[in-house]
Amino acid sequence: MIKKRRFSRIGKVRTAFFRGLMRNLILNKKIKTTEARAKAIRPTVEKLITLAKKKNLASKRLLISRLSDLEASKKLEEIIKDYDNRAGGYLRIIKLDQRKSDGAKMAMIEFV
């Protein structure tokens, strides 16, 4: 059984939380967040990039539905031009210092 990270949120709230993180990552090309959040969204964003590389109508509709944002899906289509020859590993997680307020492990997740 694979255990997914819940982040003390119920299902719909967690989905919206992840969509917001993924949207910000795609629009800004890198974000600074906690290490656990970065590790949680990485596989999903990489699957979205692989889906966007198919460049057909069905994949565009799936992108819009999974991101719930037309602007982010268009930006992702621009980003994939750099990854035509790359088979995977589109994101990198760089570990940063701990946050001073609560000691959470911080990380920066960005496109390679």
C-alpha positions as CSV (number, residue, x, y, z in Angstrom):
1,M,0.0,0.0,0.0
2,I,1.3,3.4,-1.0
3,K,0.8,6.1,1.6
4,K,0.2,9.6,0.3
5,R,0.9,12.8,2.2
6,R,-2.3,14.3,3.7
7,F,-1.0,17.5,5.2
8,S,-3.8,17.5,7.8
9,R,-6.4,18.4,5.2
10,I,-9.5,16.7,3.9
11,G,-9.6,15.5,0.3
12,K,-11.1,18.5,-1.6
13,V,-9.0,21.0,0.3
14,R,-5.9,19.0,-0.2
15,T,-6.6,18.8,-4.0
16,A,-7.1,22.6,-4.2
17,F,-3.9,23.0,-2.1
18,F,-1.9,20.9,-4.5
19,R,-3.4,22.6,-7.6
20,G,-2.3,26.0,-6.2
21,L,1.2,24.8,-5.6
22,M,1.4,23.2,-9.1
23,R,0.0,26.4,-10.7
24,N,2.5,28.6,-9.0
25,L,5.3,26.3,-9.9
26,I,4.3,26.3,-13.6
27,L,3.7,30.1,-13.8
28,N,6.9,31.1,-11.8
29,K,9.1,28.2,-12.9
30,K,10.4,27.8,-9.3
31,I,8.9,28.1,-5.9
32,K,10.3,28.0,-2.3
33,T,8.2,25.7,-0.1
34,T,8.7,23.0,2.5
35,E,10.5,19.9,1.5
36,A,7.5,17.6,2.1
37,R,5.3,19.8,-0.2
38,A,7.9,19.8,-2.9
39,K,8.3,16.0,-2.8
40,A,4.5,15.6,-2.8
41,I,3.9,17.7,-6.0
42,R,6.9,16.6,-8.0
43,P,5.5,13.3,-9.4
44,T,2.2,15.0,-10.4
45,V,3.9,17.9,-12.2
46,E,6.2,15.5,-14.0
47,K,3.2,13.5,-15.2
48,L,1.5,16.7,-16.4
49,I,4.6,17.6,-18.4
50,T,4.6,14.1,-20.0
51,L,0.9,14.6,-20.8
52,A,1.5,18.0,-22.3
53,K,4.2,16.6,-24.6
54,K,1.6,14.5,-26.4
55,K,0.2,17.8,-28.0
56,N,-3.3,16.6,-28.8
57,L,-6.7,17.8,-28.0
58,A,-7.4,15.2,-25.3
59,S,-4.2,16.0,-23.5
60,K,-4.9,19.7,-23.5
61,R,-8.3,19.1,-22.0
62,L,-6.9,16.9,-19.4
63,L,-4.3,19.5,-18.5
64,I,-6.9,22.2,-18.1
65,S,-9.1,19.9,-15.9
66,R,-6.2,18.8,-13.7
67,L,-4.8,22.3,-13.2
68,S,-8.2,24.1,-13.2
69,D,-6.4,27.0,-14.9
70,L,-6.2,27.8,-18.6
71,E,-3.3,30.3,-18.1
72,A,-1.1,27.6,-16.4
73,S,-1.8,25.0,-19.1
74,K,-0.8,27.5,-21.8
75,K,2.4,28.3,-19.9
76,L,3.1,24.5,-19.5
77,E,2.8,24.1,-23.3
78,E,5.5,26.8,-23.7
79,I,7.7,25.1,-21.1
80,I,7.6,21.7,-22.8
81,K,9.4,23.1,-25.9
82,D,12.6,22.8,-23.9
83,Y,12.0,19.1,-23.0
84,D,11.2,17.5,-26.3
85,N,14.3,15.3,-26.2
86,R,14.2,14.7,-22.5
87,A,12.7,11.4,-21.3
88,G,12.0,12.5,-17.7
89,G,13.4,14.2,-14.7
90,Y,12.0,17.7,-15.5
91,L,12.1,19.0,-11.9
92,R,14.9,19.4,-9.3
93,I,14.5,19.8,-5.6
94,I,17.2,21.9,-3.8
95,K,17.3,21.6,-0.1
96,L,17.6,24.9,1.8
97,D,18.1,25.9,5.5
98,Q,15.3,25.3,8.0
99,R,12.6,28.0,8.5
100,K,13.4,30.0,11.7
101,S,9.8,30.3,12.9
102,D,9.0,26.6,13.2
103,G,12.1,24.7,12.1
104,A,10.5,23.2,9.0
105,K,12.8,21.9,6.3
106,M,12.6,24.2,3.3
107,A,13.3,23.4,-0.3
108,M,13.2,25.0,-3.7
109,I,11.6,23.1,-6.5
110,E,12.4,24.3,-10.1
111,F,12.5,23.1,-13.7
112,V,15.8,21.7,-14.9
